[in-house]
Structures are given as C-alpha cells and as structure tokens.
Amino acid sequence: MAEAYIVAAARTAGGKRKGALSAVHPADLGAVVIDALVDRARVDPSAIDDVILGCVTQGGEQAFAFGRNVVLASSLPQSVPAVTIDRQCGSSQQALHFAAQAVMSGTQDLVIAAGVESMTRVPMGSNYLLHARAGVGEGPWPKTIQQRYGVEEFSQFHGAQAIADKYGFTREEMDAFALESHRRAAAAITSGAFANEIVPIDTENGPFMQDEGVRAGSSMEALASLKTLRDGGTITAGNASQMTDGASGVLVANEAAIKRHGLTPLARVVNLTVTAGDPVIMLEEPIPATKRALERSGLKLEDIDLFEVNEAFASIPMAWLKMLGADSAKLNVNGGAIALGHPLGASGTRLMTTMIYALRTNGRRYGLQTMCEGGGIANVTIIEMV
C-alpha cells in the first residue's frame, strides 16, 4: 500500500466570536486556505482530485453542499469535487484520515483535507435548535437513545464536568492549566512561531493575521472571578475553549503525486486511529484511542516528541496527561484551544498545522494529535517529519 504524505499545511488566525472575522462568509474563509495550500505546494489546481471539508454546524451559510461552495469560492476549477463531513470537533481531523486513506489506496493521488467554522455567523447548535424552536421534529436523540442511556440529551458541558470530578481536578488546577495555555500562545506569537502557518484574511480593518483570543495579561485572579457554568461546578468559560471563527487545511499526496508534481513532503502519516466509547461522559475517549494508536503503530509514548490534545475543556488534556503519564512539556507547546480558540470543524487540521510547524521549528521527528468528539468518539493521528 502507498504511503500518505502531508505536502502543505495552513490555517487562518482564530477570530473571536463576533470579532475580526465576523464579516467574512465561511465559504470565503475556507477558500483562502485552499488557495494557500495550492500556492504553497506549487501544484496545478486542476490536479486536486477531491476536497474533504469538515464542518460541524451545517446550517445557514454552512449548508447546501458547503464543501462544494468553498471550492467554488476558491481558485480551484469547478471540475474539482468536494464533500462535507461531520465528526463533531474532529471533523477536519477525520477529513485528513479520509484523504490519507484515499491516497494510500491509490484511488486518488492528491486530496485536500480542510475544515471551516464560523461560530459567529452560524452559531453552535443552530442547525437543530432552530428546528426545535419552530416545533419541527423531536431533535437529534430519539426516545430509544434517551431510554438506553437514561438521559434526555448528550452534553459536552456535562461530560467535561464529569471528567473533572472523576479525576479530582480542582477549579484552581484547571485555571492554572488555562493560564499556561495563554502563556504559551502569547510566547509563540511574540517569537513568530505562527508566522509561517497563518494565512492572512483581508478584512475591513486590514489583513487579519494574529489569533484574537490570546490573553497575554491574564492571571489566576482574573480566571477566579469567572462564574462556573453550573452551580457547584468547576468548569468556567476561562478553563474551556473559546468560540472561534476560522479555517485550516492540509494537502495530502502519495508517492506517485509527489513524483509527478515535484512536491516536497512535510510529514508522513504513520497511523490513523478512531475509536468510540461512552457517549454520556463523551470526552474521555482520547485516552483509550491514544493507547490503541501507539500499539498499532509500534511506537511508545516516549518516542513521540510533541503532542496536540485539543483543549475543549482543561479537564480533557489534564485527564489524558494523568492517565497516559505523558510529559506535559511536550503537550500543546504553543498553546491550545483555551487560548487560540476552537473553531469546531476547523480545529482538527488547525492542530495538525500547528504541530507540523512546531516539529519542524524544533527539529523533532514524531507528533501525535488527538481530539475528543461529540458522541464519545476520538481520532488519533501520528505523523513523522521527513
């Protein structure tokens, strides 16, 4: 079977909800990233076999064959197809998995995996909440599921709090983790660590090129002043990811495409893993998924140089660190979603892009990325720099 290589990676800076990117149509956000991937790889746009686009809230401006609309808004010819997929927060990481599987099988040679989410223009959950308010349908969970699991709905907020309680994380410990995420992200901005991965977006206020949610001057006192999401809980807006607008993507190729188009690989895909578990606690699945990915790849935890574990809530990577015994100094070295934001469907390839550039800058070899996802699913991707 052929190998899969990432030959280009790019992302927009993260825009705060109702912030710098709020006036940009999500299809245009995605188009900018797709154009950047083609430009960076210096490949003929007509050579792209497919575009696989992750998006969670597929409604409004992110509806009606959204992936196809991103292609039509880009410089790619209309002959390039596209598809939109939803694996919740891991949507664009799964897009990468599908793209890698396509080029490894030889059915396609050059595929873009990307993700877009405008949480300003298409609010989270609006694709089902608007139906509920209009009295249309029963909602996503039929009574068969509700009865099976003894719940009326599945909530990521409940899952994050349940994990914090299960592992005994205090409010102060999670706030300290959040503060470190902001510190690392601010240091990365100051050092120019993101300069090569970010694609500028033209806005009415000029080019947007810096992650908007990073709070360089935050403090434990400021985080302690925030209200918890529920009475008696420990999860707050400060130790959870930020609602964000953004796009990201990678260009995936096999050896045949690399030779044909004279491409220079950035990284080789070593392992693709996806697992599923308890949909109620929901966000704990990266732990067993990581164990399986390491076992299947033949690598040990200590072989991995950098980890990207999505900071949907501080309790998620904290539980992952505790159960895996991983080195926290290798985790989210340039900050995570608590500081940089979590544009849902775009987060998967955003984390991959950031990890690739961090590995390259630090001269490291292996990187492992994992995401907790709605429904109790988790993706894991291991790459090797080349």
Disulfide bonds with the S-S distance in Angstrom:
none
